[in-house]
Amino acid sequence: MFKAKSPEEQADREAEKADVAAERELQRFLATPVGQSREAFEYGDHLFQYSHAVMSQEAVIVAMVGSTVNATSADPSAILNGVCNEGWELVNGSFVFVEQGQQSRDKFMSSGQNVATKGETIGYYLFRRCEANRVVA
């Protein structure tokens, strides 16, 4: 019923596990912007566009105090450098604020409103194919 596996069977099993793990890792990489840029380069595309949430802010209204925002930011430099290393040159970068909502309350013992805006700043990056930038590992 329980038979010990030969060293060859164990080696085959370990090789299968390694192949499955390598394929899983490759699929994870190809889902990233750097992986997508590699595929676009290999397909022969001339342009590649990538967008990244550079900053996100959450609206906060505190009763009787006022309004503020909690902001978090992310640096896309590592991703942009990775894309360039796949054979792309950054041509343009632009940023837009995408408003996702507002919160407001009447001011305490005063006229007017406290308003806080929720949203994200998105960076749009356009690359053109540049064979000289390609770093082949």
N, C-alpha and C positions, 0 to 999 in steps of 0.2 A: 504494500500500500504506500509506504513512504520510502522511496528509493533515493539513495544519495546520488546527487548529480555528479557526473564526471567533470573533471577540470575543463574539458572542452565545452561542455554544456553550460557551465558556470561562466566561462569566458564569453560565449555567445550571448548569454543572457545579459551580462554586463555591457557588452557592445550594443545590444538593442536598447538598453536603458540610456546609454550615452547618446545614441542616435536620436532617440525621442526627446531627450533633454536639449540637445543641440538644435533640433527642429523647433522646439517650443521657444527657445531663446532667439532664434532667427525670426520667428513670427512676431515676437515682442519687439524686436529691433525694427522690423519693417513697418510696424504700426506707429513708430515715432516720426517726428519731422525729418530727422537725419536719415532714417531708413526710407522714408518716402522720397527724399531728394536723391538717394542712391538709385532707387528704382526708376525715377524720372530720368536720371542721367543715362542709365542703361537702356531705357526705351528710346533715347535720342532726343528727348524734349529740349527745346531751346530756352524755355522759361520755367521758373518754379516760384510759386507764391506760398508764403507761410504767414499765418497770423498767430499772435500770442497775447494772452491777457497779461498786460504789463502791470496794471494796478487795479485793485478792486476796493470799492468803498461801500460800507454799510451805514445806513442812516440811523442815527440815534437821537431820540427826543427824550429829554429828562424833564419831567413835570416840574414846574416852577423854577427851573434853572436855565434851560435853553436847549439848543441843538448842537450836535457835533457829528462827526463821522469817524468810524473806525476804518482805517485804510491799511491794506496789505499790498506789498509789491513783489514782483518777481523779475529777476534779471535774466533775459534770454540770451546773454552773450555766449554761453557754452553751446547752446543750440545753434546760434548763428554761425559760430566758428566751425561747428561740426558740419553744417550744410556747406560752407565754403570749402572744407576739406574733401567734400564729395565731388568737387568739380564745378562749383558755382561761385559767381561773383555778385556781391550785394550791389544792386543798382539803385534801389530806392527804399526808404522806410518812411511810413507815415503813421500817424496816431489819431484815433477818434475816441471820443467818450460816448459810450452807449448807456443812456439813462435807462434804468430798470424800475424806477419809481421814486416817489417822494413821500416824506412824512411831514406833517405840519401840525402845530398846536398853537392856540392863542397864547400870546405873551401873558405872563402873570402880572397883574396890577399895572398894565400898560396896554396901549393899543398896538395892533399889528400881529404878525405871525412869526413863529420860529419854524424854519423850513430846513430839512436835511435831505439831501439827494443820495439815492443808492444807484450804483452803476459800476461799469468797468471801463478802463482805458485799454483799448486794443491796439497793438502794433501790427501793421501790415508790412511785410517785407517782400520785395520783389528781387529775384535773382536771375541772372542770365548765365548760360553755360560758359564755363571758362576752363578748358582742358588743363591749363597751366596750374590751376589751384588744386587739382586732384591729387590726393595723397593715397597711394595704394599700399595697403598693409600686407 
